[in-house]
Amino acid sequence: MRAKALVLVLGLAAASWALWSNPRPAPAAEPDLANSSAMSQDYRTSQFAARTGWMTYRELWFTHAAR
């Protein structure tokens, strides 16, 4: 009976160690679009506006000129 309990305890300890010792895989790296040479300045200013809530002078000028 003690042998079964010992095997059970050791088995649970080994299983918990195996689960907790293996790190989770890192998330896939997102492409750095803001610094990509293929992306335009318009994308960067729209990202600025999305992050801060402010429009850049360039965006204000062109939205006013489009009217």
N, C-alpha and C positions, 0 to 999 in steps of 0.2 A: 504494500500500500504506500509506503514511504517512497519507494522507487517511482511509482506512477505519479505521485505528487511532485517529486523532484523533476521528473521529465516534463510534466505539465508546466511547472514554474520556469524551468530553463527554456522551454519552447516559447512561452509567452515573452520571456525576456529577450530571446533572440529575435522574435518577430517584431517586438516593439523597437528594438535597437535597429533592425534593418529598415523599418519604416521611417524612423526619425533621423537616422544618420545620413540617408540619401537626400541631398538637396533637391529642391524642385528645379526643373529646367528653367533657364532664364528666358524671359519673353523675347520674341524676335525683335531685332533692332529695326526701328522705323527709319526709312530713308530721310536724310537730312535735306528736306526740300527747300528750306529757307536759305541755305547756303549753296544750293546747287546752281551751277552756271546756266542750266537749262531753264530755271524758273525766272520769271520776269519780275521787275520791280513792283508791278501791280500786285502780284501775289504777296510780296513782302509787306506792302502797305496794308493790304487787306488783313493780313495776319496781325499786324500792329493794331489795327482798328478792332479786330476781334478780341485781342488780349486786353486792350486798355479801355475800349469804348470811345476813344477819341479818333477823329478823322485827321489825317495829315493835311498839311497845306495843299499838297498836290491833289489830294482827293477833293478837298473843298473847291479848288480852282476848277477842276474838270467837271465836277458835278454842276457847278454854277454855269460853266460855259456850255454845257449840254442843254440847258433850258432854252 
